[in-house]
Amino acid sequence: MSDPTILIRSLSELHLDDIVRIVEKTRHSYQPDLWEDRVTYYLRRDPESSVVAEVDGRVVGFMLGDVRAGEFGIEEPSGWIEVIGVDPEFAGRGVGRALADAMLRRYRERGVRQVRTMVDAGMPEVE
């Protein structure tokens, strides 16, 4: 099976149902209110940083993050990545790489030289 053609788009409020669907598949938890809060937060804070991946018009992945300074005493603007989600049906087909490449490119265009993330050690996927 060949890799799909992946189209990267900026996140919009119209992607909320797709994000909830992907998270429900990957984390086995239906939390529309939580994800509405997260999507709204990132759209208000930094609307051009977060992205979704589409294949044949269907959202199959997302990455939420922003550019900020002053976190943890770091004055230089840094790119931050909160979460990435890929529909399990598209795992291993380049979706995560396409999301990361697009987000990192957006950060570079804004002068960001470092990207950071925080990991919740309590998540079952983290070992």
Secondary structure, DSSP 8 states (H G I E B T S, - for coil): ------EEEE--GGGHHHHHHHHHHHHS---HHHHHHHHHHHHHH-TTT-EEEEETTEEEEEEEEEEESSBTTB-S-EEEEEEEEE-GGGTTTTHHHHHHHHHHHHHHHTT---EEE---TTSTT--
